[in-house]
């Protein structure tokens, strides 16, 4: 969507705030990327190991607290 020339230089207060914050702290963006990588980016799943783990599970009895004695 194209704005007219009158609005081409407009920046909202939020955009101005964020741009000012980035100028004041230039390492902030890299810190955000590092935090995202730490919390959200996961290693690829090993399908063979997942299948072995599922096959080696011991089935749990229906009522856990029932003891066979």
DAURPE-V50870 format. One record per backbone hydrogen bond with DSSP energy under -0.5 kcal/mol. NH is the residue of the N-H (numbers start at 1). CO is the residue of the C=O. Records with the same first field share a line. If there is no record, write none. Layout:
NH=CO / CO
//
This chain:
7=4
8=5
10=7
16=12
17=13
18=14
19=15
20=16
21=17
22=18
23=19
24=20
25=21
28=25
31=27
32=28
33=29
34=30
35=31
36=32
37=33
38=34
39=35
40=36
41=36
42=40
47=45
50=46
51=47
52=48
53=49
54=50
55=51
56=52
57=54
64=62
66=63
67=65
69=67
//
